[in-house]
Amino acid sequence: MILDVQSSVVRGSLVLMTLSAKPIVVFTHNSNIPGKAQFDVNYLIKTTLAAVGETISSAEKYLNILKHEKTLKPLPHKISAIHYALLSPWIVSKAKVMSIDFDKKTKISSQYISGIIEKERSKMLPKSDEPIELIEQKIFDVRLNGYSVSEWENRETDRLEVSFAVSMAGVRMIESFVRECRGVVSQSHVHFHSSLLLQQIGLNKIGLGDGNYALLHIHGEITDVSVIDHESCIFFGSYPFGVNTLLRQISAQTGNDLKASDSMLTLYTGGRLDSSHGRKTIEMIDELCQAWAKEFQNILSAVKINLLPPSSIIFSAWAHDDCFGSVLGKTFTGPKIILLSIDKFLPVVNFEFHSERRRLTALYALAIHSMKGFSSVLK
């Protein structure tokens, strides 16, 4: 089972995985997390854990139906493992490229690289009163004397460069997520991942991971960002502006409820807002959308990243893909804007006819399937 934990929804998918065949998504359940204008940590934790519990329960009920429904395709009747894919605010992911110049040729070993990463990792831990736990670590690239080398063990070099990423989460939150799985799987079969890392690995599997690109996922209350340079993550970040944030701001300025604002945004994107809404309404939505894009620009500027051709921006949104694609196209004239499409995954991930087809579910399934033994820590 893959649990996609976002800021406004928990999505659980049952995925049949074998080493020799394509992953098969057989069931998906969505549990929405009601948003609030003011960020309330306790409220978010409570509602998210309730959504996780509801989603796991729905998956178990589905498996129970399979036991008694002879017309359905025979499938395992038990969940063997649960993989959490975490987005902000549940996880902090950081990327780093380290460079070391030696006075003389030095032999490189896995122990040496592990040691320098561990030392650097301690500096990357976020400041927090709560204990932090490392949940994932991945080495993307090792360069010796400026050249990327896949077999670097026991090789000598004058200069070493290591590109890696780590993901961390609060110990108490991880323990709470594990508790929700009690009675379903043992703790050793509960795994945690960075959503952005899984997305990057999945993109490589469908041929979208080459070159330089920014990966954006706009969920309910937050937009998560990663920047990839030739398959190496060089930056992770996020900002508190998502789909629901935009809808609430439209509601506040128009006096409409969220449902009406959702419809208004659809009309706006399609160029179908008529004169009854007034030019000021269109300009107002323009400004709000540009404010979202400006936050993205500010993040890139702060870390001195320029998305120059032939780089691209690959994005997916919880809703209103067309709107966010349009504003990205207006804001960034250099990079290619690519909407992540479900069609890209259909040749490599199977969906049962009654299962919801979701892009992130497919990305996660591909990434986890590519891990040897479907393990939790990437090496």
Long-range contacts (C-beta under 8 A, 24 or more apart in sequence): 1-56, 1-59, 1-79, 1-81, 1-82, 1-83, 2-82, 2-83, 2-85, 2-361, 2-364, 2-365, 2-368, 3-52, 3-55, 3-56, 3-82, 3-83, 3-84, 3-85, 4-85, 4-87, 4-195, 4-360, 4-361, 4-364, 5-48, 5-52, 5-84, 5-85, 5-86, 5-87, 5-90, 5-177, 6-33, 6-87, 6-195, 6-219, 6-220, 6-318, 7-33, 7-35, 7-44, 7-87, 7-88, 7-89, 7-219, 7-220, 7-221, 7-222, 7-242, 8-32, 8-33, 8-35, 8-219, 8-220, 8-221, 8-242, 8-243, 8-244, 8-318, 9-33, 9-51, 9-219, 9-220, 9-318, 10-48, 10-51, 10-52, 10-54, 10-55, 11-55, 11-358, 11-360, 11-361, 12-52, 12-55, 12-56, 12-58, 12-59, 13-355, 13-358, 13-361, 13-364, 13-365, 14-59, 14-62, 14-63, 14-79, 15-361, 15-365, 15-368, 16-75, 16-76, 17-365, 17-368, 17-369, 17-374, 22-348, 22-349, 22-350, 22-369, 23-349, 23-350, 23-365, 23-366, 23-368, 23-369, 24-349, 24-350, 24-351, 24-352, 25-349, 25-350, 25-351, 25-352, 25-355, 25-357, 25-358, 25-361, 25-362, 25-365, 26-75, 26-352, 26-355, 27-59, 27-62, 27-352, 27-354, 27-355, 28-355, 28-356, 28-358, 28-361, 29-54, 29-55, 29-58, 29-59, 29-62, 30-55, 30-356, 31-55, 31-58, 33-220, 35-220, 35-221, 35-244, 35-248, 37-248, 39-221, 39-240, 44-89, 45-173, 45-176, 48-90, 49-176, 49-177, 49-180, 52-177, 52-180, 53-180, 56-82, 56-180, 56-181, 56-184, 60-184, 73-352, 79-184, 79-185, 80-185, 80-189, 81-185, 81-189, 81-190, 81-191, 81-374, 82-181, 82-184, 82-185, 82-189, 82-190, 82-191, 83-191, 83-192, 83-193, 83-364, 83-368, 83-374, 83-376, 84-177, 84-190, 84-191, 84-192, 84-193, 85-193, 85-194, 85-195, 85-198, 85-360, 85-364, 86-167, 86-169, 86-192, 86-193, 86-194, 86-195, 87-195, 87-196, 87-217, 87-219, 87-222, 87-224, 88-222, 88-224, 88-238, 89-222, 89-238, 90-169, 90-173, 91-135, 91-167, 91-168, 91-169, 91-192, 91-194, 91-195, 92-126, 92-132, 92-167, 92-168, 92-169, 92-236, 93-136, 93-165, 93-166, 93-167, 93-168, 93-194, 93-196, 93-197, 93-226, 93-236, 94-124, 94-165, 94-166, 94-167, 94-168, 94-236, 95-163, 95-164, 95-165, 95-226, 95-232, 95-233, 95-234, 95-235, 95-236, 96-120, 96-124, 96-163, 96-164, 96-165, 96-166, 97-161, 97-162, 97-163, 97-232, 97-234, 98-160, 98-161, 98-162, 98-164, 99-159, 99-160, 99-161, 100-159, 100-160, 100-161, 101-158, 101-159, 102-157, 102-158, 102-159, 102-160, 104-158, 105-156, 105-157, 105-158, 106-156, 106-157, 106-158, 106-160, 107-154, 107-155, 107-156, 108-142, 108-144, 108-152, 108-153, 108-154, 108-155, 108-156, 108-157, 108-160, 109-153, 109-154, 110-153, 113-139, 113-142, 113-162, 116-162, 117-162, 117-164, 121-166, 124-166, 125-168, 126-168, 128-170, 130-170, 130-171, 130-172, 131-170, 131-171, 131-172, 132-168, 132-169, 132-170, 132-171, 133-168, 133-169, 133-170, 133-171, 133-174, 134-166, 134-167, 134-168, 135-167, 135-168, 135-169, 135-174, 135-192, 135-193, 135-194, 135-376, 135-377, 136-165, 136-166, 136-167, 136-192, 136-193, 136-194, 136-197, 136-376, 136-377, 136-378, 137-164, 137-165, 137-166, 137-167, 137-377, 137-378, 137-379, 138-164, 138-165, 138-197, 138-233, 138-378, 138-379, 139-163, 139-164, 139-379, 140-164, 140-165, 140-231, 140-232, 140-233, 141-230, 141-231, 141-232, 163-232, 163-233, 163-234, 165-194, 165-197, 165-233, 165-236, 167-192, 167-193, 167-194, 167-197, 191-374, 191-375, 191-376, 192-376, 193-364, 193-367, 193-368, 193-376, 194-236, 195-224, 195-360, 195-364, 196-224, 196-226, 196-233, 196-236, 197-233, 197-367, 197-378, 198-363, 198-364, 198-367, 198-368, 199-226, 199-360, 199-363, 199-364, 199-367, 200-226, 200-228, 200-233, 201-366, 201-367, 201-370, 201-378, 202-362, 202-363, 202-364, 202-365, 202-366, 202-367, 203-314, 203-363, 204-231, 205-348, 205-366, 205-367, 205-370, 206-344, 206-345, 206-348, 206-366, 208-314, 208-338, 208-340, 208-344, 211-310, 211-311, 211-312, 212-307, 212-310, 212-311, 212-312, 213-311, 213-312, 213-313, 213-314, 213-335, 213-338, 214-300, 214-305, 214-307, 214-311, 214-312, 214-313, 214-314, 214-335, 215-314, 215-315, 216-296, 216-313, 216-314, 216-315, 216-316, 216-324, 216-328, 217-315, 217-316, 217-317, 217-360, 218-242, 218-243, 218-315, 218-316, 218-317, 218-318, 218-324, 219-243, 219-317, 219-318, 220-244, 220-245, 220-318, 221-245, 223-292, 223-295, 223-296, 225-296, 225-299, 227-300, 227-305, 234-305, 235-303, 235-305, 237-299, 237-303, 239-295, 239-296, 239-298, 239-299, 241-291, 241-292, 241-295, 242-318, 243-317, 243-318, 243-319, 243-320, 245-292, 246-288, 246-289, 246-292, 246-320, 249-288, 250-284, 250-285, 250-288, 253-284, 253-288, 254-281, 254-284, 262-319, 265-320, 265-323, 266-320, 268-323, 269-320, 269-322, 269-323, 269-326, 270-322, 289-323, 289-324, 289-326, 289-327, 290-327, 290-331, 292-324, 292-327, 293-327, 293-328, 293-330, 293-331, 296-331, 297-331, 307-332, 307-334, 307-335, 308-334, 308-335, 309-334, 309-335, 309-336, 310-336, 311-335, 311-336, 312-336, 312-337, 312-338, 313-337, 313-338, 314-338, 314-340, 315-339, 315-340, 316-340, 316-359, 316-360
